Every structure is written in structure tokens, then in C-alpha cells.
Amino acid sequence: MAFVAIYTVGRLKHPHEQPASREFFEVGYEVMRQASKSGHLIEEFSPFGVPFPEEAIKGNGTPILTLTVWKSLQSLYRFTYSGQHKQALRDRNKWIEAHQANQPTYVMWWTEKVKDVSWKEAFKRYNYFLQHGPTPFAFDYKHAFDEAGQPCLVN
């Protein structure tokens, strides 16, 4: 059984002590609590102490990184576009710097083993996506691939 990993990247607009940043972390905590309760989140990796590759995203704010593993692409998609996470996506411009057109905010890939997912692997997949676009090795929702590497629609 394969799992889907997702790496997200962004930068805070405001310093940590600003009310908007505090709100971002409060909402983010609640979103991750809901993800854990969903029964579909397999693993969440802590970003603390992770050396952030500057080439991953340009900007001045503090990097915001997430790396999680989910039971399926469908369950990840449903979580992403529903509930508090959907609202957080709508509100992200309050908290997160706008990304450049050629700087995606996330990348996904399939993995057979959760232990194979790491920050190093996430950075490798993201950089591959930047250089080559969506393939079965690294993709997004608009250009998704199933476990067998075949293009698929996610909804």
C-alpha cells in the first residue's frame, strides 16, 4: 500500500510577535489537530532545526514548512479543501507572502514506506518539480498521478 507525502513551503509576511503571525500559528495548530483527528494523516514531521534551502522560495519572512504523509491522495485532497484548512487557504494572504509564479507552494509524491519520507527527500522532490514540472516523481493536484504513475484526476 502506497502513501502520499506532501511538502508545503511559504514565508510569513510579519514577524512572529505580530498579531497576524500569532493568528497564523493558532489556526495552524487547530488545522493540524483536525488532520490528526481525521484518521487519514499518517505522519507529521517537525520543521524545527531543519536547515532551510534558500533556493526553495524567495522572500524576507520566516520560512514556514510542513511535511506530512497521508493514507491516500483522495483523503489529502478532501482535507485540503474542506473545513478549517479550506478557510486557512482563503486567509493565507493575511499571513503568508505571495509566492512567485514559478515558485509552487507544495509538491506531492507517492511512497511505499513512511520511513523513506524526510526533509531531504522533500527538498529533492520540490527542486525536481521546479526543474521538470509535474511527473510521477513530484506532482501537484492539477497534474496528479496515481500510485502506478498514471495521470489521474483528484476531486
N, C-alpha and C positions, 0 to 999 in steps of 0.2 A: 504494500500500500504506500503510495507516494503522498507527501505533504507539500503544501505550498508555503514558501517563505516570502516575506515582503520586507523590504528596506525602504524607509522613508527618510527624507532629508529636507531641512529648511533652516532658516535663521530667524531668531527673534528680532522684531522691529525695535524693541525697547529693552533697556537694562532690566536685570532680574528684579530689582526693587520697585520698578514701576507697577502701578495697579494693573495695567493691561497684561504684563507678563505674569503677575501673580494669578490673574484670572485664567490665563492660558494653562498654567500648571494645575490649577484646581479642576478645570474642565478636563484636562488630560488625565488626571488621576481618576476621575469618575468614568471616563471613557474606557480606560484600561480595566477598571473594576468590572464594568459591564462586559468587556471582552472576556475576562476570566470567568464570569458567571455564565457566559453563553454556552459553555461546553464545547466550543469549536476551536478556541485558542489552545494550542499545544504548549508553546514556549514563548516567553518574552525575555529578551536579552538586555541587560543593563548597559546603557551607554557610558556610565561613569568610568573614567580612566581610559576610554578609547581614544587613541590618537586620531584626530580628525584630519582626513586628507583635504587640504585646502582646494585642490582642483575639483572636488566633488560639487561645490557650489560657491559662487562668488557672493560677497556681501560683507557687511560690517558687524552684524549682530551675532549673538551667541548661537553656535550650531545646535540644532535640535534633530536628534537621530532616533529612529525606532527600528527595531529588528524583531520580528515575530514570526512564528510558524503556526499554520492553521491546518485543520483537518482536510479542507477542500477549497478549491477556488470559489465554488458557489457560496460556501459559508463565509468566506472572507468578503466576497462581494456584497452579500446581504448585510453583513455587519457594517461595512464601509459606508453604505448608502442608506442606512436606517438609524433611527434613534438618536442618541446624543452625538454619535460620531458624524452623522449627516449634518446636524446643526453646527458642530465644530467646523466642518468643512466650509459651511456657509460663512462662518465668523472668522475664518483664518486670516483674512486681510487685516483684522484688528491686531493680530498678534505676530504674524509671520511676514517677513519681507517678500515682496513679489519676486517670483523666480524668472530668470531669463528664459526666452523661448526655447533655447537649446539645452536648458537645464531641467530635466524632468524631476519631479518631486518624489518619485518612487520607482522601484523596479521589483519584479517578482520572478521566482523561478521554482521549479519542482525539485524536491529532494526525497530520496528514499529513507534517509536516516536523519533525525533531528540533530544528532551529534556532528553531522557534516556542516551544519549551519554555523557561521561565525561572522564576526565583523569583517575579518579579512576577506572572506568569501563574498560578503555583501558589497564591499568596495570593488572587488574584482567584477562582480556582475553589473554593478552600476556603471563602471568605466567601460565595460564591454558594450552595454546598452548605448552609452554616449557615442561610442565609435562606430557601432554596427547597426544600431536600431534594433527593433524587436525581432527576436528569433526564439526558438525553443530554449536557448540558454539563458535569456533575460528578456522579459516582456512586460507589457502593461495591460490594462483592461481593454483598451481599444484594439490591441493586436495580441490577443491572448492565444496560448497554446495549451492543449490538454497534456496529460501525463505521457502520452505516446509521442508528443512533439507535433501533433497535428493542429492547425489553426482551429480555434473554437470561438463561439460567441458566449459572452458571460452576461447574464441578466437575472 
